[in-house]
Amino acid sequence: MSRLGIFLLVAVRNPSAHRSLIAFAAWSSFAHAVVMSLLGFEITSERVGFLIGSAVLLVIGVTLIVLAPEEQSGQRA
């Protein structure tokens, strides 16, 4: 498991306090999906695998953004 995955598991306990970590994970999934898509078009023998992996990463990124807690208004305690 990656270090980011471990930190995300810790963030589950209090997601509103870890909004930036969740956003980073989502955007890093999008960036990884773009790189994998480009590799899929460059390495034709692995195209299907790279494109399927890209689709999975896009779903993960969208899910993280949709399920991320809203920013709380007001001051911090």
N, C-alpha and C positions, 0 to 999 in steps of 0.2 A: 504494500500500500504506500502511496506517495505521502510526503509530508503534508501536502495541501489537504489530502483526504483526512489525515489525522486531525488537522486543525479544524476542518469542517465538522468532524464528529464532535469535537469539543464545542464548537459554535452552536450546535443543535440545542444545547441546554439553555442558551440565552441568545436567540438569533437577532433580536433587536439591538443588542450590544455589539454584534459582529456583522453589521450590514456591509461594511467595506470589504471584509473578507469574502462574504458571499458574492458581492458584486465582482470582486477580483476573480473568483473562481469561474463565474459565468463568462466574463470577458476573455479569460484565458482559454476557456473551452471554445469560444468563437474563433480566437486566433489560431488555436491548434487545428480546428476544422478547416480553416482557410489554407493552412500549410499542407494538410493532408490532401485536400482537393487538388491543389497545384501539383503535388507529387503524383496523384492519381492520373493526371493528364500527361505528366512527363514520363512516367514508368507504365507503359501500356499493359505489361503483363500483370501488374498488380492493381489495375484501375478499379475493379469491382470492390476489392477489399478496402482500398483507401476511401472510396466514395461512401461505402457503407459505414466505415468508421467516422467519416465526416458528418454523416447524417446523425449518428448516435451522439456525437459531441454537440451538434446543434440542438438536439432535443434536450440534452443535459443543461446547456446554457440557457435555453428558453425557460426550462422548468425552474432553474435557480432564480431567474429574474422574476418570474411570475409568483413564485412562492416566497420571495424575500419580504420581510416585514416592512411595513411603511415607516417612513421617518416620523418619529414622534415629535410633536410640537412642544415647546416649553423648554425649560432649563433642565440641565442635568442635576441629579441629586448630589 
